[in-house]
Amino acid sequence: MQQPYETPGAERAPNGHGDTTPGRSGATTRVLVVDDDPTVAEVVSGYLDRAGYAVDRAADGPAALARAAAHWPDMVVLDLMLPGMDGLEVCRRLRARGPVPVIMLTARGDEDDRILGLEVGADDYVTKPFSPRELVLRVESVLRRTRPAADARPLHAAGLTVDPAARRATKNGTELALTIREFDLLAFFLRHPGRACSREDLMREVWGWDFGDLSTVTVHVRRLRGKVEDDPARPRLIQTVWGVGYRFDATPREEAV
């Protein structure tokens, strides 16, 4: 029977002696691990604890929501297949309460399940079996994106304003409800107007990955268009560049009548 994670015997968890790397994680950064498999939950929690995170655990959806209400997490590692209330519903309910990065764990290899997780607001996903060390690196990557950028000046274009320091984005003065990755993607587009970017470029620059499932980028672009375009079916700001990827037009031309 295939294990839902790699046997950690050949690996060494980051900060194997329990020390904390300054500026990377720290005991004040709280991660909620939600998985009904006690072995998976224990291994994941152990690696995160040794990386310097404060870890809470829950074995089902209601318990996860209760833990989050008692101590709001900085990150949630969430199994898709939970008893009673699945991970998708837990993610929806967490998103309704407030912004929080979510990495979804799934034992399924079906692309539709992964895309559905991204559609409900997950910032990343890891497919079982997985390396606990890789999961820690994914957690660090997502959390790093939530911190203010070195250049935190507000960005403005086409009625959109992105404030990296406050992690707020508005369209014509109305605040946009963006996930962590959607915010980062919009900020990247505003920093590079007119630049044609491939999905590989966006995955490297926005996600910080040198490889991965490019459908992740496609899903996030579609979701972002749904929030910033007047007509997402006929996008004028985030243009598709056929054979290349996408381009943000800061001054979109009016369509001919």
Residue pairs with C-beta under 8 A, 6 or more apart in sequence:
2 129
3 129
4 37
4 39
4 40
4 107
4 128
4 129
4 130
5 40
5 43
5 44
5 128
5 129
5 130
5 131
5 132
6 129
6 130
6 131
6 132
8 43
8 47
8 132
8 133
11 131
11 132
11 133
12 133
13 46
13 47
13 50
13 51
13 132
13 133
13 136
14 21
14 47
14 50
14 51
14 133
14 136
14 137
15 21
15 50
15 51
15 52
16 50
18 49
18 50
18 52
19 52
20 26
20 27
20 52
21 52
24 52
24 140
25 51
25 52
25 53
25 140
25 143
26 52
26 53
27 52
27 53
27 54
28 54
29 52
29 53
29 54
29 74
29 75
29 143
30 53
30 54
30 55
30 56
30 71
30 72
30 73
30 74
30 75
31 48
31 53
31 54
31 55
31 56
31 73
31 74
31 75
31 76
31 77
31 139
32 55
32 56
32 57
32 58
32 64
32 67
32 68
32 73
32 75
32 76
32 77
33 41
33 44
33 45
33 48
33 55
33 56
33 57
33 58
33 77
34 57
34 58
34 59
34 60
34 61
34 63
34 64
34 76
34 77
34 78
34 79
34 82
34 87
34 90
35 41
35 44
35 59
35 77
35 79
35 82
35 105
36 59
36 60
36 79
36 81
36 82
36 83
37 79
38 59
40 79
40 105
40 128
41 57
41 59
43 132
44 77
44 132
44 135
45 55
45 57
46 132
47 132
47 133
47 135
47 136
48 55
48 77
48 136
48 139
49 55
51 136
51 139
51 140
53 75
53 139
56 67
56 71
56 73
57 67
58 64
58 66
58 67
60 82
60 83
60 84
60 85
61 82
61 84
61 85
61 86
61 87
61 89
61 90
61 93
62 84
62 85
64 76
64 78
64 90
64 94
65 90
65 93
65 94
67 73
68 76
68 94
68 97
68 100
69 97
72 98
72 100
73 100
74 100
74 101
74 143
74 146
75 100
75 101
75 102
75 103
75 139
75 142
75 143
76 91
76 94
76 100
76 101
76 102
76 103
77 103
77 105
77 135
77 139
78 87
78 90
78 91
78 102
78 103
78 104
78 105
78 122
79 87
79 104
79 105
79 106
80 86
80 87
80 88
80 104
80 105
80 106
80 107
80 108
80 113
80 117
81 87
81 106
81 107
81 108
82 90
87 104
87 105
87 106
87 117
88 116
88 117
88 120
91 102
91 104
91 117
91 120
91 121
91 122
92 120
92 121
94 100
94 102
95 120
95 121
95 179
99 167
99 179
99 180
101 123
101 142
101 143
101 146
101 180
102 121
102 122
102 123
102 124
103 122
103 123
103 124
103 125
103 126
103 135
103 138
103 139
103 142
104 117
104 122
104 124
104 125
104 126
105 125
105 126
105 127
105 128
105 130
106 113
106 114
106 117
106 125
106 126
106 127
106 128
107 127
107 128
108 114
108 127
109 127
111 213
111 215
114 125
114 127
114 213
114 215
114 216
115 215
115 219
117 125
118 125
118 216
118 219
118 220
118 223
119 219
119 223
121 179
123 142
123 179
123 180
123 181
124 138
124 141
124 142
124 181
124 207
124 216
126 134
126 135
126 138
141 207
141 208
141 209
142 180
144 208
145 180
145 181
145 184
145 208
146 167
146 180
148 164
148 165
148 167
149 164
149 187
151 164
152 163
152 164
152 165
153 164
154 161
154 162
154 163
154 164
155 161
155 162
155 163
155 164
155 187
155 190
155 191
156 162
156 190
157 190
157 193
157 248
157 250
157 251
158 237
158 249
158 250
158 251
158 252
159 171
159 172
160 169
160 170
160 171
160 186
160 190
160 228
160 237
161 169
161 170
162 168
162 169
162 183
162 186
162 187
162 190
163 169
164 187
167 183
168 175
169 175
169 176
169 178
169 183
169 186
169 187
170 176
171 227
171 228
176 227
176 228
177 227
178 186
178 224
178 227
179 223
181 206
181 207
181 220
182 220
182 223
182 224
182 227
184 206
185 202
185 206
185 220
185 221
185 224
186 224
186 228
188 202
188 205
188 206
189 238
189 246
189 248
190 248
190 250
192 248
193 248
193 249
193 250
194 247
194 248
194 249
194 250
195 247
195 248
196 241
196 244
196 245
196 246
196 247
197 205
197 244
197 245
197 246
197 247
198 244
198 245
199 214
199 217
199 218
199 245
199 246
200 214
200 245
201 245
202 217
202 221
202 245
202 246
203 209
203 211
203 212
203 214
203 216
203 217
204 210
206 217
207 216
207 217
221 238
221 246
222 232
224 238
225 232
225 235
225 237
225 238
226 232
228 237
228 238
229 235
229 236
229 237
229 238
230 236
234 255
236 249
236 252
236 253
236 255
237 248
237 249
237 252
238 246
238 247
238 248
238 249
239 246
239 247
239 248
239 249
240 246
241 247
